[in-house]
């Protein structure tokens, strides 16, 4: 008979869930203090002053010759595994 009182042997799922939740939460650290923030990291990157490479300008003829040399090197390479490139 159930008279609203729980027997000691009864399985209390809600109490089990509550105790599991409390054990998980007790192990969490809610301390969000950190030595730096994302914005500090962005400022530091700006301070490092990345210098973009600036190759010398080529004439159209020099550019075409450079492309021909690159294509010839690719066609005459020793190792011919399929790299997905097709000419």
N, CA, C and O of each residue as an XYZ file, in Angstrom:
348
protein
N       0.833     -1.180      0.000
C       0.000      0.000      0.000
C       0.876      1.240      0.000
O       1.916      1.309      0.655
N       0.419      2.189     -0.745
C       1.169      3.430     -0.826
C       0.410      4.500     -0.071
O      -0.710      4.848     -0.443
N       1.007      5.025      0.987
C       0.344      6.062      1.757
C       1.047      7.411      1.602
O       0.863      8.306      2.427
N       1.864      7.561      0.528
C       2.533      8.824      0.284
C       3.927      8.866      0.883
O       4.743      9.697      0.484
N       4.217      7.982      1.837
C       5.546      7.947      2.424
C       6.393      6.962      1.645
O       5.899      5.940      1.171
N       7.648      7.271      1.518
C       8.551      6.404      0.767
C       9.162      5.396      1.714
O       9.584      5.722      2.824
N       9.195      4.199      1.257
C       9.851      3.149      2.022
C      11.356      3.352      1.927
O      11.817      3.898      0.925
N      12.145      2.945      2.909
C      13.589      3.104      2.852
C      14.218      2.328      1.707
O      15.276      2.713      1.210
N      13.596      1.260      1.286
C      14.148      0.455      0.206
C      13.765      0.976     -1.177
O      14.296      0.509     -2.184
N      12.843      1.943     -1.233
C      12.393      2.463     -2.525
C      13.535      3.208     -3.228
O      14.349      3.878     -2.593
N      13.566      3.070     -4.550
C      14.569      3.726     -5.369
C      14.088      5.141     -5.655
O      13.028      5.321     -6.255
N      14.846      6.144     -5.238
C      14.467      7.542     -5.460
C      15.338      8.104     -6.581
O      16.461      8.548     -6.344
N      14.816      8.080     -7.782
C      15.566      8.518     -8.954
C      15.900     10.004     -8.880
O      16.994     10.409     -9.275
N      14.985     10.813     -8.386
C      15.223     12.252     -8.305
C      16.389     12.556     -7.350
O      17.231     13.404     -7.648
N      16.434     11.883     -6.239
C      17.529     12.089     -5.282
C      18.863     11.632     -5.874
O      19.892     12.265     -5.640
N      18.850     10.551     -6.629
C      20.059     10.067     -7.279
C      20.563     11.079     -8.314
O      21.760     11.359     -8.380
N      19.665     11.614     -9.102
C      20.036     12.624    -10.103
C      20.591     13.861     -9.411
O      21.603     14.411     -9.846
N      19.943     14.302     -8.347
C      20.387     15.481     -7.612
C      21.794     15.272     -7.046
O      22.642     16.160     -7.141
N      22.036     14.112     -6.464
C      23.352     13.857     -5.878
C      24.435     13.756     -6.961
O      25.558     14.216     -6.752
N      24.110     13.159     -8.111
C      25.069     13.095     -9.217
C      25.385     14.493     -9.732
O      26.544     14.813     -9.993
N      24.361     15.324     -9.878
C      24.554     16.693    -10.339
C      25.431     17.476     -9.369
O      26.347     18.183     -9.790
N      25.157     17.354     -8.081
C      25.952     18.065     -7.080
C      27.401     17.608     -7.087
O      28.304     18.423     -6.898
N      27.641     16.315     -7.303
C      29.020     15.830     -7.327
C      29.756     16.350     -8.560
O      30.952     16.632     -8.493
N      29.050     16.478     -9.683
C      29.670     17.018    -10.896
C      29.961     18.505    -10.717
O      31.060     18.964    -11.027
N      28.988     19.255    -10.220
C      29.133     20.696    -10.059
C      30.205     21.028     -9.024
O      30.912     22.024     -9.173
N      30.336     20.225     -7.995
C      31.328     20.526     -6.954
C      32.752     20.451     -7.503
O      33.656     21.075     -6.949
N      32.965     19.694     -8.588
C      34.288     19.584     -9.173
C      34.609     20.672    -10.171
O      35.747     20.769    -10.630
N      33.629     21.496    -10.520
C      33.861     22.557    -11.498
C      34.467     23.783    -10.839
O      34.158     24.117     -9.696
N      35.332     24.439    -11.585
C      35.893     25.705    -11.125
C      35.261     26.809    -11.947
O      35.380     26.832    -13.172
N      34.598     27.709    -11.275
C      33.922     28.809    -11.960
C      34.786     30.066    -11.988
O      34.305     31.152    -12.311
N      36.065     29.910    -11.647
C      36.990     31.036    -11.661
C      37.354     31.348    -13.104
O      38.031     30.559    -13.765
N      36.908     32.491    -13.589
C      37.160     32.869    -14.976
C      38.337     33.824    -15.107
O      38.600     34.331    -16.198
N      39.044     34.078    -14.021
C      40.168     34.994    -14.105
C      41.311     34.312    -14.835
O      41.641     33.160    -14.551
N      41.903     35.014    -15.762
C      43.022     34.499    -16.535
C      44.043     35.616    -16.652
O      43.686     36.792    -16.579
N      45.317     35.261    -16.834
C      46.324     36.316    -16.942
C      46.117     37.210    -18.161
O      46.460     38.391    -18.117
N      45.566     36.676    -19.242
C      45.302     37.490    -20.428
C      43.924     37.157    -20.970
O      43.345     36.116    -20.660
N      43.421     38.062    -21.779
C      42.139     37.838    -22.438
C      42.372     37.732    -23.934
O      43.484     37.942    -24.417
N      41.338     37.410    -24.646
C      41.416     37.316    -26.105
C      41.838     38.655    -26.703
O      42.632     38.698    -27.642
N      41.307     39.745    -26.159
C      41.660     41.070    -26.680
C      43.127     41.391    -26.413
O      43.782     42.027    -27.238
N      43.653     40.950    -25.253
C      45.081     41.141    -24.983
C      45.922     40.400    -26.005
O      46.941     40.913    -26.469
N      45.495     39.187    -26.359
C      46.226     38.409    -27.359
C      46.221     39.114    -28.713
O      47.235     39.124    -29.412
N      45.082     39.703    -29.088
C      45.014     40.435    -30.360
C      45.933     41.652    -30.343
O      46.596     41.947    -31.338
N      45.971     42.353    -29.224
C      46.875     43.503    -29.113
C      48.325     43.067    -29.228
O      49.128     43.758    -29.855
N      48.675     41.935    -28.638
C      50.047     41.440    -28.690
C      50.417     41.098    -30.129
O      51.548     41.352    -30.544
N      49.506     40.537    -30.888
C      49.778     40.210    -32.293
C      50.051     41.489    -33.070
O      50.947     41.522    -33.914
N      49.287     42.543    -32.793
C      49.519     43.826    -33.466
C      50.890     44.380    -33.114
O      51.538     45.008    -33.951
N      51.336     44.155    -31.885
C      52.638     44.661    -31.455
C      53.785     43.915    -32.135
O      54.871     44.468    -32.305
N      53.545     42.655    -32.525
C      54.602     41.879    -33.164
C      54.895     42.382    -34.570
O      55.948     42.073    -35.127
N      53.998     43.137    -35.140
C      54.184     43.775    -36.441
C      54.618     42.786    -37.525
O      55.782     42.751    -37.925
N      53.676     42.002    -37.981
C      53.935     41.086    -39.078
C      54.344     41.885    -40.307
O      53.665     42.834    -40.698
N      55.459     41.491    -40.909
C      55.931     42.164    -42.117
C      55.600     41.272    -43.302
O      56.154     40.184    -43.462
N      54.698     41.753    -44.115
C      54.252     40.990    -45.268
C      55.377     40.918    -46.295
O      56.024     41.928    -46.574
N      55.619     39.725    -46.865
C      56.667     39.624    -47.875
C      56.329     40.487    -49.091
O      55.168     40.591    -49.488
N      57.337     41.091    -49.663
C      57.133     41.965    -50.805
C      58.109     41.547    -51.912
O      59.185     42.129    -52.050
N      57.723     40.529    -52.703
C      58.635     40.079    -53.755
C      58.797     41.156    -54.826
O      57.904     41.977    -55.036
N      59.939     41.141    -55.495
C      60.141     42.149    -56.546
C      59.161     41.937    -57.699
O      58.758     40.809    -57.985
N      58.790     43.014    -58.343
C      57.865     42.932    -59.477
C      58.542     42.245    -60.654
O      59.742     42.401    -60.878
N      57.748     41.482    -61.401
C      58.255     40.807    -62.593
C      57.616     41.423    -63.825
O      56.492     41.925    -63.797
N      58.361     41.364    -64.878
C      57.791     41.790    -66.155
C      56.878     40.668    -66.639
O      56.999     39.536    -66.171
N      55.973     40.956    -67.560
C      55.113     39.890    -68.085
C      55.933     38.728    -68.669
O      55.583     37.563    -68.483
N      57.024     39.052    -69.375
C      57.860     38.003    -69.956
C      58.518     37.172    -68.847
O      58.599     35.949    -68.964
N      58.985     37.815    -67.783
C      59.591     37.110    -66.659
C      58.583     36.218    -65.954
O      58.917     35.114    -65.524
N      57.346     36.697    -65.835
C      56.291     35.902    -65.205
C      55.998     34.649    -66.025
O      55.865     33.561    -65.465
N      55.899     34.791    -67.332
C      55.629     33.641    -68.210
C      56.780     32.648    -68.149
O      56.547     31.441    -68.084
N      58.018     33.135    -68.170
C      59.166     32.243    -68.072
C      59.186     31.505    -66.733
O      59.515     30.319    -66.689
N      58.840     32.189    -65.648
C      58.777     31.561    -64.331
C      57.705     30.473    -64.300
O      57.916     29.406    -63.722
N      56.562     30.741    -64.919
C      55.485     29.748    -64.980
C      55.911     28.541    -65.796
O      55.618     27.407    -65.416
N      56.600     28.764    -66.919
C      57.085     27.649    -67.750
C      58.056     26.777    -66.965
O      57.974     25.550    -67.022
N      58.981     27.409    -66.227
C      59.937     26.630    -65.432
C      59.218     25.805    -64.361
O      59.574     24.650    -64.128
N      58.214     26.389    -63.714
C      57.469     25.668    -62.680
C      56.718     24.480    -63.280
O      56.690     23.403    -62.685
N      56.111     24.665    -64.451
C      55.376     23.572    -65.107
C      56.339     22.473    -65.529
O      56.054     21.290    -65.344
N      57.479     22.858    -66.096
C      58.474     21.851    -66.500
C      59.009     21.073    -65.307
O      59.197     19.859    -65.389
N      59.258     21.773    -64.191
C      59.701     21.067    -62.979
C      58.640     20.090    -62.518
O      58.968     18.983    -62.090
N      57.369     20.476    -62.596
C      56.286     19.596    -62.158
C      56.164     18.389    -63.088
O      55.999     17.264    -62.617
N      56.244     18.608    -64.404
C      56.115     17.519    -65.365
C      57.305     16.560    -65.299
O      57.136     15.362    -65.529
N      58.485     17.054    -64.994
C      59.694     16.233    -65.009
C      60.141     15.807    -63.613
O      61.312     15.484    -63.412
N      59.231     15.803    -62.658
C      59.597     15.377    -61.315
C      59.778     13.867    -61.286
O      59.238     13.160    -62.136
N      60.529     13.373    -60.318
C      60.805     11.944    -60.228
C      59.641     11.167    -59.642
O      59.416     10.017    -60.022
N      58.909     11.758    -58.741
C      57.855     11.050    -58.022
C      56.510     11.450    -58.608
O      56.139     12.622    -58.543
N      55.763     10.492    -59.186
C      54.515     10.814    -59.895
C      53.291     10.227    -59.222
O      52.511      9.526    -59.867
N      53.106     10.498    -57.943
C      51.878     10.066    -57.300
C      50.770     11.010    -57.739
O      51.003     12.202    -57.939
N      49.560     10.472    -57.889
C      48.454     11.302    -58.338
C      48.160     12.358    -57.267
O      47.706     12.029    -56.170
N      48.418     13.604    -57.588
C      48.188     14.674    -56.622
C      46.931     15.479    -56.941
O      46.692     16.523    -56.333
N      46.141     15.010    -57.875
C      44.883     15.665    -58.190
C      44.998     16.800    -59.186
O      43.999     17.434    -59.528
N      46.216     17.064    -59.656
C      46.420     18.158    -60.601
C      46.422     17.588    -62.011
O      47.074     16.579    -62.280
N      45.696     18.233    -62.904
C      45.658     17.794    -64.286
C      45.896     18.990    -65.180
O      45.313     20.058    -64.991
N      46.755     18.794    -66.145
C      47.010     19.862    -67.116
C      46.388     19.512    -68.442
O      46.490     20.284    -69.395
